[in-house]
Every structure is written in C-alpha cells, then in structure tokens.
C-alpha cells in the first residue's frame, strides 16, 4: 500500500462497567467552525467511523448486526484490495437519528468503478442516508463466490460547518444485540512522522491492477424511495463562487484554460461547499494531451431524499469517502450537480482546466466527469439538474472544439466491458457519444436507466439547436383560421423545450427580416406592422449559434373601417302585442374590405351577431321613442357605427271609423280591456296614421272568419283569422314602407260561411 495522502488518528474507549470497542476517524480541518475570519467560507471538518463485517466461514457472505453508532449521513462498504469487486449483493439499513425508525434495505452499488491510480481500498459507491445513528449490513455472495478480504462498513459524518466534539462510535455494550460479532479493527495508527505526502510519479492514468477482475454483468441497483421532484428554476441559483483556476504548487505544469464556444455556468467552488483541502494535499493531475474529448455522465447511486440545503454536505461526504475511506488523492468527479441544478467544483486543479479525474476506469485520461447527486434507475433527474449537466458539458467541450451532439474516439487505457456486454482490449479505440453515460465505458448501471434514457435530450440541449420551438399564438385583434388580423400591433407568443439557460436569444421575424430580439428567457415579443399581409415567425438561437425557426403565421394589418351598406331600420312583425313589448324586426347590412368579424347591438339592449346576419327580432315599449344603436367590427379591430330610432303606437278599435254593425267585447285579454266584433258582411273599420310600418291586431279562435284589408284605398290582402287555439292581441298582418308617410288601413268583414265573425283589437304603427 502506498503512503497515505492524509493524516488521521484513532482511539478506543471502554466505558466503566462495560466492555466494547469503537473506531473513530476524524477528518482534519479547521477546528472550531466552518468559516474563516470575516465570515468567508472555510473547510468543514468531517469524521468517519469504520467497523469490520463478520464474514461467514466459507467467505461467501458477511453481516453487521443492528447496532447504535455515532452520527453519520453517508456510508459505504469497503475492502482491502482496490482491484476486487463484490460479486453479490450489498445491503444496508439505517436508523434515522434520534428516532426508532429504521429504513428499508438499501442496495449499494457493488463497485465504485472509478479507477483512481494508487487507491488504497476498493468499495461500493457511497450512499447518502441522511442523519442516522444506527445501522445494519448484510452481504450475500453471488453464486457462492468468495467475498474480498477486509470487508468493513465506513460511515461518514460530513459535518455541518460547526465542529463539535467527536462522538463515541461503533460502541457495542456487553449483552447488546449481535454482541457475538468480532470487535471492529482499528485503522492504521498515525505514525506521527509528519512525512509530506508524495505526488504520483506520472500524471497519466495507471490502472490499479494490470488485470482487474472481470466485472459482473450487472450492477445491483438501490431501491428508490418515492420522492417528489422539487419545483426549481431552470437556471441554477447558486452564485459563481469558484476561482478560475486552482493554485497548484509550482512543480505542476498547469495547462492553459482555452476559451469556450459556450458560456460558463455558475459553479460553487470547493471552498464554498466546505472542502477540507488538508485531507487531499497532492497536486492535481491533468490530461496527458491537455484536451477533453468527451463528457461522462454519472449518478452518485444514493438516495434522492436529500434537500437542496443538504447538497453541500452530500458533496463533502462523497469527498471524504473517496479520500479517507478509499484512499484516493481527491474527489473522483470533476463536477457534481444537485437536483436543484446547483453545480459544484469537484476535483481540484481549476474548473477551466483539463483536470484528470477518477470517474471512468480506462478513460479518465480523455474525459471529464459530471455526477448528479441521487439515484436515477427509475426516476428521471430533474429538469434543473439536466440543464446544468448540459451547460457544464457544453462549456467544457466547447473549450476544445467538440460538438456535444457528435461522437468521440477514445483509446481504452485498459481492457473492459460495457453494461451491455461490449468488450475491448487495452489500446482499442471506441467511438462513443461526446456526452455518454458511465455504463458505455464500464460494466455499471450508472447513471441509471431513467437518466441514461435522457442523455439524448441532454446532448440536444447542450449542442443545439433549440428543440420543441412552437409558435403558440399571434395576438392582434382577432384570429380567423390560420390568419391573424390587426390594425398594426401584434404580440407573438412561443414556447420551447430546450431550457432557457441554453438559449442565447430569440428573434421575431416579419417577412423574413428581424424586427425584434429578446433574451433566451423570453416567451413573447411585440411588433408593429405596416398595412398589408405579412408572414410572422420566431427564430431561436441556441448558445452554440445553431438556429431553429417556427412555421410562419399569416398576419393581415389594415386600418380601413367597415361600412353599413344597409343602414339599420325597423319594421313591425307578427306576434303577440303587449303595451310593454311590441314585436318588431331590426334589419341592417355591414361589409368590410378585408374581413368583417361581427356586428353588435349596443342599445337599447346588448347583442352580438355574426358577419352574415342581417336581421333580428326584438320588442319595444309602446309609446316610447327608442334608439337602436349598432357597431360593426372587422377582424383588425376597425369599427363603424349606425343607429335608427322608432316609436311603436297602438291605435285601439275605438279610434277607427266604423261602418256596419259592431259590438263591444270586454276582457283583460284585450288591449285596453275592450275589442270590436262583427259578423256582418261588409262591415268595416278604418284607421289613418303617419308612420313607416303597421300591424293589424286581432283575436283568433276556431270560429273566427275572414277579412279583406285595404291600404290607402287598394285591396292588399284577405286574412283568415281562424286558429286551432285561442289567441289574443295577435299581430296577424303587417306592412312596411321605406319611409314615414300618411296612410289609411281599412278592414272589411268577408262574412265567411259558417264562421262570419271577426274580432279586432286595433292596429299598431311605427313612427
């Protein structure tokens, strides 16, 4: 084993009257708090405890009985040989701190699978379990395969920024459950030599073993809790607190930080998330060719139950596990992303430099690694997390001229096999997507099925063009079919599925020319059009410069008002007459040079009519002058108004000039309470009035007869008053003239055989 890159100390405590054992491992850091003077972020002290697992006699299974522990939030199972892999299932369950609530069994990924050169131990992926103070472990070998030696449980408390006294850990009192288990062994003691750790002899990737054991076909996946993805903004809200580069010692040749074709997203620096740099003092390493060819996407294979406020602690826990428990030189990933989209600086050396991480065994020397906190075997990552992965990938690949939607040819640093069973030998060249999943280059489920299925979307978001661009609507005055009408102003609304953080701008196009430009966060724009027919579209410009344009919408701009080619006019109509409701018809005709939308009656009542309607039935109060006002609208919003006034007047039968025999009939059903009735042939009634429309009002029954009607001395009609139902105040006949004039209406009894009688209730005229 190589010289440790960190310092630690262990102690054992036996309580009075009890026997037990514990192992404590304190991560060195700034004691007394997690901030420097003045409140600036500072390192946060982490601590860990380890305890050996009890291995069965045949070496194919192991366990750690349920027990109390010191506080921890992250755990993993590790073993002595860093090149070995557990061929079975590793499961743990934990007790929530301060409660009696035990979790379900959580399956740990049986191989961290990163490939750090010079690692001291092998191990599972670490799992975030939240604040806990109890644990139980079981390991079942696969097909009776022997488990690797030195199995132990490693529990990490990532600290909260407020350093407290180290708590007793892994203590088991006599008589406690599983007390027959062996006493956990302590980790190596601090030699106290103070020897400065030495950097690796080379910056190139060297496998931990010349011939690592063949990975098993599949990686155990942890059952996922049912979680609800938080509602978060697409753009990460964390401030860009990272420095452009790290400050390695002068002995390291730091490669340049080339400019990128994509903007750099906000990145939370190591200092901001509380990295204790004292535990990883080695100098950073850089890619041999100083060029990143591809991005490898990971998940951390742990619970999704962490809160966004806990995410820095999760990062610290992974850092401590990688460095202190596995013996890596630093955190394995180059970048980490939480479910709220915050990006964290991973391995030191400068976020804008080609830092070599330990995240993709055999391909570390040509790639950069981005890991999303959580497990995504069946639950897809949040949009915010995917957006941040796309932004980081676009920025890093853009530094080296790599299109995120392209492929990359990588040279294998060692033989291996992918999750789908594809194999290769050391030195073989593999063609992979420029943004691909860890499983493409290693036999692991990482980044989980649900995330892996989203990588095509991540590539499109990162490389463009903008996807899902849709012209939702063009708001002028109105839209008919596929055409929008306006006087001049329009508001264009659109949507896209590519997150706004990856869109440089939108351009509003009118007849192919840009008339307005908005930010990538916009979803609408306004324009003023000249008169005529136009084609309006939206062009989205991705941060890569690639463009997408919507289908064009037709917009007609015009300012000519519609016209009433037939002015509104009134005429009496047939129907039942009341003093408060005389039946009449309102007529009009409106036209427009482009497109008439509607005609509205605004007084004395409100009604809206379609563009082809030219008349409507209404009623008016007898004896009251009424103005009927109308307004025509075209599709562009231009208007025209017109009106007509009229007064219905009732002339009762008593005001007529009589000839022949007439009798008076009384009933509340008659206008004025009375009517005239006659069965005498040629008996007549005459009314003279000045108006433009008239209606004869009668009572009707099955025995009613017929009458001749004369207008201004000329016979105009013969009307039959017979009705199968009894009717009163029935306007049975009407006549209308183009203008108001003096007229005489005369009715003459026909004397119809068997039913000679007629009953008249007067006339109504419109003046």
Phi, psi and omega in degrees: 000139182286168178298130180301146179267012185212171181240145180206170175214150180234153177213154178238142183229136174239120181286148181300129177083356180228154174243146180181183180212150176214158176229127179240143178223107185264129176281124182289152180178189180291115181285147173090002177160175183247026179215154177275174177302141181088001176087003179292152180301144178221173181295146178251127181287127174253161177215158183217157171228148179230152175209139183290150173270148177275117184264140179292165183300324180272002175072017183254358177210161180207160182204160170225118184294160179303130184202162174282151177220175168286173182294137175206162179229349181221147180211165175197163175252130182237167180213169192291317186271111182293345180269353182275167179215140177286124183270006182237216184246129178249120182232144177224156166220152188228162178250129179299135185304134176075012181228182172250017186270117179261142180284171169291170176287130181250126179272126180268143173299124189287001181205123177295331167061022183273314180091044177288130178294129177077021178299147182270331182218156168266165181186166172286170168295144176289150180238128175279122182242000182079169182307121185221158176217023176204153185206156171213143185226145170216138181232123178246121179291152181266128179054040177061022177289144180286141180280154177295158182281161176073030180295134177208158175264130178246123180242131186241130169255107186286357180078160182241005184100347176241105185285130178240171180299145181294130181272148173301143183223157177054030181274130178234114180282158178300138179085353179288164181303139180061029182292347180282356180290152181296153177293130180301140179278151179276158176279173185302138180286157176287121181288339179072013182285335181072016181296132180289129179300147182257140177288164177298153182291334182223155178269354179282158183285132177235125180296151180295335180215142180302317180230088180292153179298146180297125179295155176287158186300332184221159182253128178302136180252142180282134173301135185265136173290157177281114182235158176252124182294134183289152173276115188224157176290153180293321181271126180303139185267352182293140179291153177279089186258006181274149174279156182302322180220159172282180179238073179292162180294158184301343182286347180266131176276109185272121179291163181291164175250090184293153176293158182247154174282351180238149179291151179277129178281166175297138181227127176280121185289165177301319180298322183290328178267006170088029180297129175271096186293343183291341182272351179225069187282353183293153179291148177291156174249156183234157182299139184305319181268004179054037181213131176270125181260335185204162176246131177255126183260133182233165158239163184270002174054047179223185184295149173267007186279355180295151174270165179295331177289335179277346187305316177301324177293323177298316178298316179297322179296316178297317178302310181297320181295313179299314187278307188278323186268322180264345178080027176281164181285337184191178175303138187288324185276149174284325180217150173231149182227132177267174186291346176270001176093001178287133180260136180241136173294129178264246182301138183289169178126355179110116182297337181264012180249160178280069182287135178272121179264191177228074188227339185221092184308127179089346183227014180298329189282359180228004187227167168240149186246132177239125181239132177264129181294123179127178178243135188229046177288320179231345178254122181290149177295159180294158175300322180298317180294315179298322178299315181293322176299315180297320181292315179297314181299316180297319181294312183293315179293326179295338176292338186237020174069027181260125177285123181300339180266002183268189174248163179230144176258115183248145178260123184293128177281347177197167177292156181188183180213143179274174180297330180273000176100000177290134182242160177206162178254163177301132181093347177293151177257131180244136175260117183230158173302147179300333170241110182225169181272156179304325183296339180291336182238011181198151182279082181211154175286341184309133009266028181092146183303315184295322178285318181302322180290347179262357185295327176299321177295318179300318180299316180295317177300319184288318187260343180080179359285181180298130182258158176067021181289123183224131173279105187283317181195155169240116184260109172247241171265321178198164178232135177232115184064235181262009184245134175254142181241142181205159171287316178197318187274140174225151170241124183255129181243141182214172175213161178211153178270338174294130180301147184300329182297341181256006181253125183286316182189168171240147177236131176269123184252132172238117184054038176085357182250142180286123179245346178203147178231135180233169176289163179293346178273353184282158177227009178200161176206157181247154176208156175245124186256151171279165181297139179133184179260130185231158172251120185245132180215170178237134176246127177259132179250113178290159179298340176283348184098348178290146185238154173224137181236137178287165168297149183278147174252144179273129179232129177252123177252128179202152185236008180278128183285152174291175181223147172270097178288336168238113181295152178302138177215160185242149174211142175290150180228167179290157181143180182279130183261132169232155179298334181263356184206087176270124182293134175210166179242132174259127181237152179193174169205125179239146179223164177215148182290338182245294181199111176284133181266310185191166172234130182247134168272120185256340178202146006279357176222167183253123176216151177237134183237148178292170187293340181261355180282135183232003177202160179202145178274137179218180173227156179221155181284134180294136176081359182249129177287128183231134176257129180254111185255137182229151180222124180262136180240134170265175185296334181277351180099004175284149187225159172218147183237153176200160182206166175213147180241150179199155179228112175286135181232130178264124171253112183285167183300331182293342180270001182274159172272124188258152166216145184083190186264125177227140177244150180268134177242139182244135176189146176294347179282347181267152173298126182074003178085358182220159174211167176251141178227144180209142174245005183278123178299136179073003171297143186219160173226139180230139175233140175241135184208168173239115182188188183239359178203146182218152177220135176269130185248130186222172167252148188224147177205182182291339182262002183291147182259209185241161177214145173272147178239129178245136177241119180050044175086356181247134178293125184251322184201158168244123188246133177261122183270000182298138180214139179291340176237150180286132180228146177236151175055040185267115175285099190269337183218142179223157172212141183229142177247165182289337180214173181278136180202171179276130182221158176236130177246128180233133176246140183231130180290127180283326184078047184301135183298130178082341179208067185284341191283141169231150178233121181249143182244020177098191178234164172236133174232160183247122179245000000 
